[in-house]
Amino acid sequence: MSQVSIERRDGVAVISINNPPVNALSQPVREGLTRSIDEVAADDDVKAIVIFCTGRTFIAGADIREFGRPPVPPYLPDVVTLIEASDKPVVAAMHGTALGGGLEVALGCHYRIAAGSASLGFPEVNLGLLPGASGTQRLPRLIGAERALDMMLSGKPVNAGTALDYGLIDKICEDNNLQDAAIEFARSQVANGPRRIREMTVPDVDPDLFEKTRAGIARKTRGLMSPEKIIRCVELSTQVGFDEGLKAERDLFVECKDSPQSDGLRHAFFAERAVSKVPDIGKDTAVTAINTVAILGAGTMGAGIAYNCLTSGYAVHLLDNNAEGLERGATTIRKLFEGGVARGKISEEKMAAGIERLSTTTDYGDIGDADLVIEAVFENMTVKKEVFEKLDSVCKAGAILATNTSTLDVDEIANVTKRPQDVIGLHFFSPAHIMRLLEIVRGAATSAEVIATSLALAKRLRKIGAVVGNCFGFVGNRMLYSYGRENQFLLLEGAAPEHIDQAMFDWGMAMGPNAVGDLAGLDVGYKVRQERTDLPDDPRFYRIADLLVEQGRFGQKTGKGMYLYSDGSRNPAPDPEVQSLINNESEKLGITRRDIEPQEIIERCIYGLISEGARILEDGIAARSSDIDVIWTNGYGFPRHRGGPMHFADTVGLTAVYDKVCEFRDRFGAEFWEPPALLKDLADKNQRFSDFDK
Ligand code: T1G
């Protein structure tokens, strides 16, 4: 059945698109649109045209899956041009999310009507692209250059009310009356005829707008190529004719589409949709209803998790066995609400309702009715076991018992209860109300229902839930150990902390490993290492980090760590004291210090990640290499435009990665650099990690 059909309604032709789930502009849809426009243009009984979509949304863009393949006609810019050229008024009837190429189709139409709940936007920048079907030339002509830039550079949709204010749409109608309202509106425009945006000029352009915009986005779009190209296109829309601007837009679009950056961002888009599909957890697995969540531990993590739950509509019991700690936790939560109101993220009403749903207690007896318990106490196995024994005795049957441990053995914790099937790891990242990642750690006994319920929880908390297996550090922190190890070794071999951090920052990491250590607190990692009995017997292993902690240098929270933070500032300053400590340790360990190039720093840190990622796949701790990418781009500041460590390895080529790892093995020893069998196997077959995922 064709994905595009025509229905004639008293002189108005309704062209309907039906391509679930989001009516993407796939080749068959473009072909169907072209054929339909040609057909109704030639039909004298048709006086006006409506473009409408069935299902949950108007066109949500071009079909992103097609971008990795050679383009097939009809090309979208030509479809939009054909629509605009119609002599009969064409009305776009939009509901759901009219995005990207979908909004460009609407801009090719002569009039636009939207359901009250619709949202309209150009999210291409999130995919390393720009609106490549005339959006950069038509939008500024219709709503002005400044608003057009804002929509295209933020990638954020606007709601129907704002779209009407902007003049982006002509009318808003009831959600359940869109098609009829659009037909009536189209009929009312027959007398006026077509109104073509290409014939308009961009209104009132501030001559300094483009330079101001470039300066304003420089920090936020560091290392990204498409934002500048978006600005350039809109600038051209104010300087040259429509068709010349269109030509330039197409050239710049193709440059973006064929770039590794867009490839990485498109990979991230699909990886984040695939991660919620857990191979052995069927779509029909029962999900337990969660209304009340008990959170144990009112520290920074506990308070952040509580705030996240409260703003997602859950009732929360916050428990801490220290009354002052509890008070501090409740105050932190209130401050988070006030901050949310101040930034316009939440309303006063939502704050009041949220705080209303919060109860605090020091008594385990008060949390027996919770549907879910999230333990966020001190990262110590003995303490956690005591807590879970208590929970086992007070919580109702069927309650989910979750631990927020970031490294410890979930099975060992579960086995102190009589209900290990109800125990799971829910590893939030700090700050818990901001970081989008939730690492969901399944234990050996965790039931499918508990896993499915945790995935549903993640969605409701507006997080990306990634289900992983149980081992030390799960996926994220297990890989972080290899990354951090190389950082520590490089310090001893001759690279200054600030040089390592600059190399990783310039490569795209949100922060260098030493600045991250100071932010998270060096004492956190130290305590975890103290608990471990399986650390390598190598005197260099986290030597510097251990020494700094033993000197009370925990990082930002103590005003000094690897760096100095004078007067409570968060700006790291190199500390000569630390450098001489490092130099002394190199000498004690008989290490001759040398100049180390940024390329070596990057390769050792990133290939360390990739190798550990390959071992994680071998161990079945992650189901897909793309899951690992989701975890690192959403939890560890890995540059999204590189797609994630495993995707990055695929772009380099696994043979080249394997050869480099072998070189490091020969230079630095097999203990840390023996290539994983999976890496060798895929390299030998000239395959990619993405082939492993298939
Ligand atoms: N192309 C192909 N598949 C798409 C798609 C698209 N544009 N959008 C969604 N999907 C798939 C998605 O992979 C998932 O598949 C299913 O649809 C449901 O999506 C020329 C260059 C619309 C807000 O960037 O932001 O137009 O996992 O789980 O949470 O200028 O999807 O079920 O197999 O995300 O309700 C611009 C991308 C493209 C919008 C719905 N458009 N999509 O969110 O569902 S570039 C976008 C979204 C472009 C032109 C340019 C969201 C959504 P599966 P979902 P959702």
Boltz pocket constraint, residues with backbone or C-beta under 6 A from the ligand:
constraints:
  - pocket:
      binder: B
      contacts: [[A, 21], [A, 22], [A, 24], [A, 60], [A, 61], [A, 62], [A, 63], [A, 64], [A, 65], [A, 76], [A, 97], [A, 99], [A, 100], [A, 101], [A, 102], [A, 104], [A, 123], [A, 124], [A, 127], [A, 129], [A, 130], [A, 131], [A, 132], [A, 133], [A, 135], [A, 269], [A, 270], [A, 273], [A, 274]]
      max_distance: 6.0
